């Protein structure tokens, strides 16, 4: 399956100190599907529907990105791009391989 990437990622706070990077419509759908059932509302439903429609090619990807960004803003979980990106963190020496 070809991933449908956003122009720019959206960053949403998942837990207290954990930020999730949403880079594609599939990521947005996964995030919304994992949203607790008791906290789902009309905003959640509309955002999820928009993302599914973008995934199916019925809406532009920009609409899905705008929807997940608006969802994050409304829920108070939208964050600016983190100062430290995962690719900026140096991998530990040895790469986790055991030497024989």
N, C-alpha and C positions, 0 to 999 in steps of 0.2 A: 504494500500500500504506500502511495506517495504522501508524505507528510505535507500538510498545508500550512506553511510557515507564515507567521506575522512579519510585517516590516520591522517592527521592534518588539522585543519581549515586554510583557507586563509582569510586575512583581507584586505578589500578594502574600501577606503574612498568614502563615498556617498555624503556627503556635507562637508562644511568647518570643522566642529568639530564632525562629525558623522562617525563612522567606522562600517562597516557591517561585521559580521562574517559569512563566507561561510563554512558550515560544511558538506554539502552533495551536490550531483549532482543536486538535486532539487533546492537547494538554488542558485546554480550557474545559472541554467536555469531561475529562477525567476529574478535574478539580470540582466541578459542579456536581458530578455524580457522587463524589465522596462527601459532599456537604451534608451535615446531619439532617435527617428527615424532620426533626422537630423544629429546625430553624429555616426550613424551606417556606417560601412565600411567593407572591406573584412576581416579584422582581427576579427571584431565582428561576422560576418557571419560564419567564420571558427571555432571560439570558440564555438558558439552556436551549430553548427552542431556536433562538437566533443562531447559536453555535451549531446546532444540528443542521439548520438550513444552509449555513455557510459550508459545512462539511459536505453536504450533498450538492453544492454548486448552485443553490437557489438564491443565495445572498452572497455579496462579496466578503472576502476575508476581513476587510476593514470593519465591516459591520460587527463581526464576531469579536474582533479585538476591542472595538469601542464598547461593545456590550459587556465584556468581562471586566474591562477597566472601570466602567460605570458601576458595575456590581461591586467591585472592590471598594470603590470610593463610597458608595452608599452604605456598605457594611463596615466601613472604617478599617479595612485591611489592605488598602492600596498603599504601596510604599514606593519611594523613589528608587532608582537603580542603586543597588548596594555599592558601596565604595570599593569593596574587594570582590572581584569576580572569581568563580571557581578556577578559571584558567590562570589566574594570577598567583595561585597558591602552589608553591613548589612541592612536587611529589616527594615522599620520603625516599631516602637513599636506598637503593637495592630493589625498589619496586615490589617489595613483599615476597620476593622469591627466596626460597631456601637454597643455600649453597651446599654443595656436596663435597 
